Amino acid sequence: MSKECVVCKRPNSERHHIIYRSQCRPLEHCKKNIVYLCADHHRGTCGPHGKHGHKLDIKLKLEFQNWLEEVFTEDRYTLDEIRKKLDISKDAVRSLSKLMDIDKGAYTRENIIRAAMGGKIIELEEAK
């Protein structure tokens, strides 16, 4: 994985969790939930942690959500299937399962995506 800023390509950038750890701790080590941002694009005024960073934050979250929608194409999944698709540990997927309702021994696509997104699905209108 490149450690260049995904916005400006500066090298030696900082690791950023798209879905913050406070929003979904089980995805802390999910590789697809991590991007690299230079200090300006990470913590600067227009970065996701900055005063005017909402637009970049939503853009990154929407890209992650789109990836989840591409990966989870079936209606229902077991914990092991979820773990493999997200490439997370057994402990992490067990923690994630506590954020979802189980339905007939499996988890629905919508519940998985919602939980992985920290409980909030990004709507296209919000991304504009």
N, C-alpha and C positions, 0 to 999 in steps of 0.2 A: 504494500500500500504506500502510495506516495505521501510524503509529508509536506507537500506543497499546498499552499492555500488554494482551496477550491474556487475562490473568487478571483484572485490576482496572480496566482502561481508563485508567490514568494516562497523560497525554501525555508526549512526549519520552522515550520508553523506549529501552532498549538493544537492539541487534541480537543475536539468539541463533540459532546454528546448531543445529537439532534433532538432526541427525546431526553430531556434532562433526567439525571438520576433521581431527582425529587419527583418526577412525573411517572417514572417506571424503572425502579431500581433493578429488576431482573434483566433488563437489557443493557446493563452497564458494560458488559463485555461482548455484546453483539457487534460484530465487525461492520455491518451495514448501518448501524446506528452511530457510527463515528466518522467524522470528517475532520480535515485539518484546515484551520483558519489562521492567518497571520494575526499578530496582536491587534492591529487596527480593525480587521474584519471579525475578530472574536470579541474583544472587550472594548473596542472603540465605540464612538457615538452611534455608528450605523451597524455595529455588530449585534448578534443575537442577545448579548448581555448588556448592550448599550441603550441609551435613552431613545434612540430612533431606529432601533434594530428589528422592529417587528416584521418588516417586509422580508428581510433575509431569513429570519427565524421561520416564518410561515413557508417561504420557498423551500428551505431545507426539509421541513417537516412534511410538506406535500410530496417532495421527491421520495422520502422514506415511505410515506403512506402508499404512494404509487407502486413502489417496490413490493411492499407487503401484499398489495392487491394482485400483483403479477405472480407472486410466489404461492399465495394461498388461493388456489383456483377451485378446489373442491368445497363442498358444503360443510363437511365435518372432518375433524382431525383428532388423533390420540395425542397424549402428551409427548410420546416419543417422536411422532411425526413433527410436532411443533418444534421440539428441541433440535431435530436435525435441520429443519428448514431455517431456523434462526441461528443455528450453530452456537447454541448456548449450553451451559452445563445442566445436569439433572437437577441440581439444587435451584438453579435459576428458573428452569421451566416449572418446577414445583411452586416456587414463589409466584410466578406469573399465573399459574392456575388458580391461585387464591383471588385473583382479580377478575376471574371469569366464572360464568355459570356453566356447569356441566349438564349436558342434555343427552340422555340415553347412553352414557358411557363415553361421550366424545364432546369436543368443543366446536362450536360453530365458527365459520369463517369470520362473520361479523364480530363475534365476541373476541376472537383472537386479535383481529386488527384493531379494534377499539382498545383492548387492554395494552397492546404493544404501543399504541399511540398515546398512552398516558390517560386513557379514558375519554379522549376528545378526537373525533373525526374532523379533519379539515375540509370545509366546504369550499368549492371553487370560488364563490363570491368573496369569501374571506381572504383568498390568496391574491386577489386583484389589488 
